[in-house]
């Protein structure tokens, strides 16, 4: 469903990478020349670099500086220029509103990514959807580091995430990750997640300016329209993710949101090699596995939220996915 070769990253990330590289003694101009990028291109507002190129640049920086944590360090570098997305995020009335704005326009940061917020009990989790073959540990490092860095600017001082889940293996020396991201990190997770206390995220911010946030959000929308359009399958997945915790999404509901007839939606999805049923199944699977592993919800509640007729039907589907019942899978996770 994805054409990963066409995924791009906005210039602000590359600027932070180059700034960090130079501070560590590297030559940014020589580095750019290796990838046929002109320095003046970086000052062009709509300039974007292919995600696979950024990954190669990051690996080169890591090799030259001999810093395995280079991506995490670069993510903490303050942006050299203010973007409308950053301004609208930082001016939001609450930290949660800022993160919700980020989720709406995440494809500006990396065109293949989908972000979503999941509220459970007393926590709120930012979920980073898989972005295909362009994923690499160092790409994960810079993205998660930048998200934590920017989120902290909307939170009370020294408020790290309660928990972070990363897909990569635990580094030999993980101290930089813990020092910059947070004390609790779970490695080799199925999905990238950043979890905060819901109460803190929902607190009104005294430095907020919603008028400024909305003004800049309008500019962000214009920028978004200039990006290559995502596939219909990705749009459907995004819609399902936004609704699955409140209603049971079906093809009729999603097609209405997308402004087309259900039969038209199904026909176009077939042309992309998928179906609404397949997309919903995949979303249910990732949601189910994640929520079973939170250890705070009953299996019955999860089954109901995800639209299963009863707990037995959910357990059967879950066992087909992972080879274990939800209860058994949760127990195995607790022991590990």
N, C-alpha and C positions, 0 to 999 in steps of 0.2 A: 504493500500500500504506500510505501514511501520511496522517494527517489533521494537517497541520502547524499548523492553527489551534488545536489542542488541546495542543500541546507547551508545557511549562512549565519554569521554572527555580526552583531553591530560593532561599529568601530571603537566604541568606548572601552570594550573589553580588551581589544588589541592595544589601545593606548596605555591602559594600566599595565599590560604585560611588558611593553617596551620601556615604560618608566621604571618598573621594578628591575628589569634586566640591566638598564644603564646604571642604576644605583648600586648594583652588585658588580659593576666593572665591565659589563658587556658593551658592545658597540651596536646600537639599534639600527643605524644606517646600513651597516654591513649585513645585519640579519635580514632586514627588509629586502635588500638587493638579492639575497639568495632565493627569495620567493617572488621576485619581480613585482614588488610593491613600491611605488614612489611615495616618499614621505609626505608630499603635498596632498596625496589622496586621503590621508588620515584626517585632514581638516575639512573634507567635503562632507556636509551633513548627512547625506544619504549613502555614504560609502559603507559597504559591507564586505567581509572576507568570508570565503568558503570555510565551513566548519572543519573540514579535513585539513585545510591549510593552517588554521589556528592551532589545531592539535599538533601538527608538525612543528610549528613555531615554538609551542610550549615545550615539546620534547627537546628541541634544540637548546632552548634556554636552560632547561633542567640539566642537560649534559654539560653545557659550557660553565654554568655556575656551580655545578656539583651539589645542587641543593634538591634533594628529593621532594621537599615541601614547596618547591617554587610556585606551583599553582595556587596553593593555599595563601602564600605570601602575596602573590599578585592580586588575588581577590580582595585583599584588605587595603589595596591602594586606592585612596580617594580618587574619584573620577576627575580627569583633567578639565573636562567641560561638563556643564550641566545640561542634561537632556530633559525634554518635557515630561518623559516618563518618570525620571528621578524626582523632578520637582513635584509632580502630581502625587507621587508616592509619599514623599516626605512632608507634604502639606496636608495630608489626609487627617480627618478628625480623630481617628483611632489607628493604632498599629494594624488592627484587623482590616480596616477599610483600605489601608495602604497595600496590604498583601493581596486583598481581593482585586484591587486595581492592577497589581502586578500580574495576577493570574489571567486577567482579561487580555492583557497585551504582551504576554510572555514571548510570543513569536517574534517580537521586535528584538529581543535579546538573542534568541536562537530560533530560527524559523521552523525547526522541526519539533520543538518542545511544547508540551502541554503541562501547565501547572494547575493544580486544584487545591481547594481548602477542604479539610474534613474535620468537623467538630464532633468530639466524642467525650461524654462525661465532662470533666473539667479541663480538657485540653483541646488545642486546635493544631492541626498538622498541615503543613505545606507539603504536598506530594508532587514530586517531579516525575513525570511520565518518561518512560524509556524513549530515547531519541535515536535508536537504531545503531547502525554500524559506526557512526561518528563518535559514539561514546568511548572514552578512554579514562582511566583513573585520573589523569592530570586535567582532563576537561571537567570531570566531576569536581575535582578540587577547586578550580577557579570559580565554577558556578556556585557551588554551595558556600564557599567562602564569601563571595560577593553578596549572596542573598543574606547571609548572617550579618555581614558588615552593614548593609543598608537597613536591614530590619532593626538592628541595635540603635540606629539613629532615631527611631520612632518609639523606643522603649525607655523605661527608667534606666539609669546608669548601671552597668554591670548586671545585665539581665540576660544571661546566655540561654540558649534553648534547653528545655528539659532533657531532650534526647535527640540525637541525630542518627539516621541510618544511612550508610554508604554501601554501594555495591562492591567497591574494591576490597581487596584483602588488606588486613592490618599491616601497616608499614613496619619495617624493622625498628624504626625510632618514631613512635607516634606522637611524641610530646608537642611538636608544632601544631598538629591537628587539634589536640586537646586544648592547648594554650589559646589558639585563635578561634576555634569553633565552639567548643564546649567540653565539659568534663565527661559527659556520657555519650559515647559513640559506639554503635553496633556495626561491625564490619561484615562484609559478604551478605548484605541484605538483598532481598529480591527487588526492592525499589528504594529510591532515594527519598528520604523524608526528613523534615525538620519540625519538631514539636515544641510548642510553647504552652505556658499556662494561659488558658482562655480568658481568665479574669484580667490579667495584665494586658493582653492584646485588646481587650474591649474598653479599657480605661480612656476617657476623653483626654486629648492632648492639649495642653495650654498653648503650645506654639503652633497649633494647627491653623490652617486657613483654607477652608473648603472652597471658597470662591477661587482662590489661586489654583487649588487642586483641579477643579472642574475646568477652568480656563486652559490649563496645560493638558488635561485629558482630551479636550477637543482637538488639540494639536497632535496628540498621540494617535488619535483615530485617523487623521489625515495621513500620518506616516505609515500606519498599518495598511491602508488601502494601496500603498505603493509597493508592498511586498508581493511576491508571487503568491497566488491564491492557494491555500491548502487543498488537499483532496477532499472530496465529499465525505469519504470514510473518516477522515480526521475531524471534520466538522461534526459528524454524527457522534463520534467518540467523545468529543468535548461536551456536546449537549447532554449526553447520557451521564457523564461524570458530574455535571452541574446539578442534575435532577435526581440521581438515583437514591440519595439519602433522604429525600422528601416524598417522592412519588415513584411509582413503578413505571419507568419510561417504556413506551411502545412506539411502533413505527408511525402510527397516526399522530401522536403527540409531537414527536421529533420532526416529522415532515411538516407539520403545521408551523413549528418554530422556524423552520428553514424556508417557509413560504412556498411549499410545493405539495403536490398530491402524494399520498403514500405510495401509489403504484409507480409514480415517476421516481421517487426516492429509491425504491427497490430496483428499478431498471438501471439507474445510474450506478448504484452500488455494484450491481452485477457486472457492469462494464468495467469497474475497477477491480474485479476479481474477488469480491466479498459480498456480504449480505448484512442486513440489520441484525438478524439472528446471531451471526458469527461475532459481530462487534459487541453486541450486548453480552454474549456469553463470555468474551474475553474480559470485559469490564467487570462483570459479576465475579469472575474468577479472581482477578487481582484484588478487588474489594474484599471478597470473602477471606482470602488468605491473610490479608492485612488485618482485618477486624478480628479474626480468630486469634491472631497472635498478640492482640492488645491485652488479652487476658481479663478484660473488665466487663465484657458483655456476654449475656447468655447466648447460646447457640440458637435458641428459639427466636430471640430478638433479631439477630443477624439474618436469619432465614426470612423473617417477615419483612425486614427493611429491603432486602434484595429481591423481593417479589416472589418467593417460593410459596407454594400452597401450604406446605407444612414442613416441619423440621426433618422428617424422614426423606422428603424429596431433596432438600438441601444437602443432607448428609450423603445421599447417594451421589449427587453431582460432585460434591467436594472430594469424595473418595476416588472418583474417576479422574479428578485433576491431579491429586498428590499421592494417591495410594493409601491414604489413611483417613479415618473418620475425623471430623472437626475436633472432637474431644481428645482423641489419640494424638492428633497433630499438635494440639495445644500443650498436652502433657510432655511430648517430646521436646518442644521448644523450651518449656520451663526447666527441664533437666539440663539442657544444653546451655 
